[in-house]
Amino acid sequence: MEYVAMNVSDKIGARFLTVDALYDADVEPHYDMSLYYSRYGFEYANEEEHIPQDGFRSMYFDLMPLIIGLRNT
């Protein structure tokens, strides 16, 4: 994340990283990658969507707080 925030975002004008986190209810226990991404600061694009119909939950990470923090160090 630090590399993306400091080296990539300024060059391409990116502020957000987005992912489609896999959710698979067909296995036990349910496979939910959104829990993994949320540990690293990703947030749900749609908080009201608890179980996605297509098997993916859109999530995003705002790079701006990280960029500001790194520039101030």
C-alpha positions in Angstrom: 0.0 0.0 0.0 2.8 2.4 0.9 4.4 1.9 -2.5 1.1 2.5 -4.3 0.4 5.6 -2.2 3.8 7.2 -2.8 4.8 6.1 -6.2 1.8 5.1 -8.3 -1.1 7.4 -7.2 0.7 10.6 -8.1 1.7 9.4 -11.5 -1.7 8.1 -12.5 -4.0 10.3 -10.4 -5.4 7.4 -8.3 -7.0 8.0 -5.0 -8.8 4.7 -4.4 -7.9 1.0 -4.7 -10.9 -1.2 -5.4 -11.3 -4.9 -5.2 -14.1 -7.4 -5.7 -13.9 -9.7 -2.7 -15.1 -13.2 -3.3 -18.0 -14.5 -1.2 -18.8 -18.2 -1.7 -21.8 -19.5 0.3 -21.6 -23.0 -1.4 -18.8 -24.2 0.9 -18.7 -24.7 4.7 -17.6 -22.5 6.3 -18.6 -19.8 3.9 -15.6 -18.3 2.1 -15.6 -14.5 2.5 -12.5 -12.6 1.3 -14.1 -9.3 2.5 -13.0 -10.1 6.0 -9.4 -10.3 4.8 -9.5 -7.0 3.0 -11.3 -5.2 5.9 -8.3 -6.1 8.1 -6.2 -3.8 5.8 -8.6 -0.9 5.8 -10.8 -1.6 2.9 -14.4 -0.6 3.2 -17.6 -1.9 1.6 -18.8 0.1 -1.4 -22.3 -0.8 -0.4 -22.7 -1.3 3.3 -26.3 -2.7 2.9 -25.2 -5.6 0.6 -24.6 -8.4 3.1 -24.7 -11.4 0.8 -23.9 -10.5 -2.8 -25.9 -12.2 -5.5 -23.0 -12.4 -8.0 -20.6 -13.8 -5.4 -18.5 -10.6 -5.1 -18.5 -7.6 -2.7 -17.0 -4.4 -4.0 -14.6 -2.8 -1.6 -12.4 0.3 -1.7 -9.3 1.7 0.1 -8.9 5.5 0.3 -5.2 6.2 -0.3 -5.4 9.9 0.7 -5.0 9.5 4.5 -2.0 7.2 3.8 -0.4 9.6 1.4 -0.8 12.5 3.8 0.6 10.5 6.7 3.6 9.4 4.6 4.3 12.9 3.4 4.3 14.3 6.9 7.0 11.8 8.1 
